[in-house]
Amino acid sequence: MQSFEQALKELESLVERMEKGDRSLEDSLKDFERGVALTRQCQQALKTAEQKVQLLLEQNGKPTLTPFDSNPPRD
C-alpha cells in the first residue's frame, strides 16, 4: 500500500490528466476508478491519524486539551 503522500501525489496527477480532456472515455473511466480508490485510501489514512491523535490526547479516559504552538522551538 502506498503512503498517504504517494497516494495524494498520484491522485493529483490523475486529476491533471483528466482535466486536460484528451483521454479516451475508457481511459478516463479507469483514471476515475483509480481516483476513487486513492481518495478512499487517503480518507482512511486521515481517519487513522485522527484516531491516533485522539488517543494521544486522552489521559485517564478523558480528553485533555493541550496548547498548540504553531512555532515550535528549533534545535
HUDA-V956046 format. One record per residue. N is the residue number from 1. SS is DSSP state (@ for helix, = for strand, . for the rest). Layout:
n:ss
N:SS
N:SS
This chain:
n:ss
1:.
2:.
3:.
4:@
5:@
6:@
7:@
8:@
9:@
10:@
11:@
12:@
13:@
14:@
15:@
16:@
17:@
18:@
19:@
20:@
21:.
22:.
23:.
24:.
25:@
26:@
27:@
28:@
29:@
30:@
31:@
32:@
33:@
34:@
35:@
36:@
37:@
38:@
39:@
40:@
41:@
42:@
43:@
44:@
45:@
46:@
47:@
48:@
49:@
50:@
51:@
52:@
53:@
54:@
55:@
56:@
57:@
58:=
59:=
60:.
61:.
62:=
63:=
64:.
65:.
66:.
67:.
68:.
69:.
70:.
71:.
72:.
73:.
74:.
75:.
